[in-house]
Amino acid sequence: MKKTNLSDYDPTQVPSGKGRRIGIAVAEWNREITDALAQGAIDTLRKYEVVDEDIRLVHVPGSFELTTAADLMLRNDASLDAVICIGCVIQGETRHFDFICEAVSQGVTNVSLKFEKPVIFSLLTTNNFEQALDRAGGKHGNKGVEGAITALKMTALQKELERK
């Protein structure tokens, strides 16, 4: 079955976030979109018992800066269990789109491996603004919700594997 809504998930398969500390780095570029994604992530973390004091939110100028923000957050706050990187890159007339998307995806992976903690890729890469709206609370759900669920699942997996 093809998944068409980013906010569709089985709530019985989502671990509690109680006691988890989650960072969220949000790009200011395409702010209408990224603010909606960030709110989706925050609301979902709260729903699964992450308290406001355990959510650390920072803003950066654009999506390219998300990986630096994640690196800085994890370097300066070892108590963070994960960082969600939220941004939106919309295809334009130049190859800028390709360079930014590739740099962020590789950067997220590198930061995650460097700190041995989940760094979640919640970057929208769309052809136009309408597609971004559809994925920021519109007809295709909210990628911020998906990022929060992923962070909760990955931090639970890490804790489980560390106990073995």
For each residue, the residues with C-beta under 8 A, 3 or more apart:
1:
2:
3: 6 8
4: 8 140
5: 8 139 140 141
6: 3 135 140 141 142 143 145 146
7: 40 141 142 145 146
8: 3 4 5 141
9: 13 14 145 146 149
10: 13 14
11: 14
12:
13: 9 10 153
14: 9 10 11 48 149 152 153
15: 48 152 153 155 156
16: 48 49 152
17: 20 22 45 48 49 50 152 155
18: 49 50
19: 54
20: 17 50 54 81 82 151 152 155
21: 54 55 56 77 79 80 81
22: 17 45 50 54 55 56 80 81 82 83 84 148 151 155
23: 55 56 57 58 70 73 74 77 80 82 83 84
24: 38 41 42 55 56 57 58 83 84 86
25: 58 59 60 66 69 70 73 83 84 85 86
26: 34 35 37 38 57 58 59 60 86 87
27: 30 34 59 60 61 62 63 65 66 86 87 88
28: 31 34 59 60 61 62
29: 34 61 62 63 87 88
30: 27 33 34 87 88 89 90 129 132
31: 28 34 35
32: 35 36 136
33: 30 36 37 88 124 129 132 133 136
34: 26 27 28 29 30 31 37 38 86 87 88 136
35: 26 31 32 38 39
36: 32 33 39 40 136 137 142 144
37: 26 33 34 40 41 86 88 122 124 136 142 143 144 147
38: 24 26 34 35 41 42 57 86 144
39: 35 36 42 43 144
40: 7 36 37 43 44 136 137 142 143 144 145 148
41: 24 37 38 44 45 84 86 122 144 145 147 148
42: 24 38 39 45 46 55 57 144 148
43: 39 40 46 47 145
44: 40 41 47 48 144 145 148 149
45: 17 22 41 42 48 50 55 148 151 152
46: 42 43 49 50 51 52 55
47: 43 44
48: 14 15 16 17 44 45 148 152
49: 16 17 18 46
50: 17 18 20 22 45 46 54 55 152
51: 46 54 55
52: 46 55
53:
54: 19 20 21 22 50 51
55: 21 22 23 24 42 45 46 50 51 52
56: 21 22 23 24 73 77 80
57: 23 24 26 38 42
58: 23 24 25 26 69 73
59: 25 26 27 28
60: 25 26 27 28 65 66 68 69
61: 27 28 29 65
62: 27 28 29 65 87 100
63: 27 29 66 87 88 89 100 104 123
64: 67 100 103 104
65: 27 60 61 62 68 69
66: 25 27 60 63 69 70 85 86 87 104 107 108 123
67: 64 70 71 85 103 104 107 108 110 111 119
68: 60 65 71 72 107
69: 25 58 60 65 66 72 73 83 85
70: 23 25 66 67 73 74 83 85 107 108 111 119
71: 67 68 74 75 111 114 115
72: 68 69 75 76
73: 23 25 56 58 69 70 76 77 80 83
74: 23 70 71 77 78 80 83 111 114 115 117 119
75: 71 72 115
76: 72 73
77: 21 23 56 73 74 80
78: 74
79: 21
80: 21 22 23 56 73 74 77 83 117
81: 20 21 22 117 118 151 155 158
82: 20 22 23 117 118 119 120 151 154 155
83: 22 23 24 25 69 70 73 74 80 111 117 118 119 120
84: 22 23 24 25 41 120 122 144 147 148 150 151
85: 25 66 67 69 70 104 108 119 120 121 122 123 147
86: 24 25 26 27 34 37 38 41 66 122 123 143 144 147
87: 26 27 29 30 34 62 63 66 104 122 123 124
88: 27 29 30 33 34 37 63 123 124 126 132 136
89: 30 63 97 100 101 104 123 124 125 126
90: 30 97 126 127 128 129 131 132
91: 97 125 126 127 128
92: 96 97
93:
94: 97
95: 98 99
96: 92 99 100
97: 89 90 91 92 94 100 101 125
98: 95 101 102
99: 95 96 102 103
100: 62 63 64 89 96 97 103 104
101: 89 97 98 104 105 123 125
102: 98 99 105 106
103: 64 67 99 100 106 107
104: 63 64 66 67 85 87 89 100 101 107 108 121 123
105: 101 102 108 109 121 123
106: 102 103 109 110
107: 66 67 68 70 103 104 110 111
108: 66 67 70 85 104 105 111 112 119 120 121 123
109: 105 106 112 113 119
110: 67 106 107 113 114
111: 67 70 71 74 83 107 108 114 115 119
112: 108 109 115 116 117 118 119
113: 109 110 116
114: 71 74 110 111
115: 71 74 75 111 112 119
116: 112 113
117: 74 80 81 82 83 112 158
118: 81 82 83 112 150 151 154 155 158
119: 67 70 74 82 83 85 108 109 111 112 115
120: 82 83 84 85 108 147 150 151 154
121: 85 104 105 108 147
122: 37 41 84 85 86 87 143 144 146 147 150
123: 63 66 85 86 87 88 89 101 104 105 108
124: 33 37 87 88 89 131 132 135 136 143
125: 89 91 97 101
126: 88 89 90 91 129 131 132 135
127: 90 91 131
128: 90 91 131 132
129: 30 33 90 126 132 133
130: 133 134
131: 90 124 126 127 128 134 135
132: 30 33 88 90 124 126 128 129 135 136
133: 33 129 130 136 137 138
134: 130 131 138 139 140
135: 6 124 126 131 132 138 140 141 142 143
136: 32 33 34 36 37 40 88 124 132 133 142 143 144
137: 36 40 133 141 142
138: 133 134 135 141
139: 5 134
140: 4 5 6 134 135
141: 5 6 7 8 135 137 138 145 146
142: 6 7 36 37 40 135 136 137 145 146
143: 6 37 40 86 122 124 135 136 146 147
144: 36 37 38 39 40 41 42 44 84 86 122 136 147 148
145: 6 7 9 40 41 43 44 141 142 148 149
146: 6 7 9 122 141 142 143 149 150
147: 37 41 84 85 86 120 121 122 143 144 150 151
148: 22 40 41 42 44 45 48 84 144 145 151 152
149: 9 14 44 145 146 152 153
150: 84 118 120 122 146 147 153 154
151: 20 22 45 81 82 84 118 120 147 148 154 155
152: 14 15 16 17 20 45 48 50 148 149 155 156
153: 13 14 15 149 150 156 157
154: 82 118 120 150 151 157 158
155: 15 17 20 22 81 82 118 151 152 158 159
156: 15 152 153 159 160
157: 153 154 160 161
158: 81 117 118 154 155 161 162
159: 155 156 162 163
160: 156 157 163 164
161: 157 158 164
162: 158 159
163: 159 160
164: 160 161
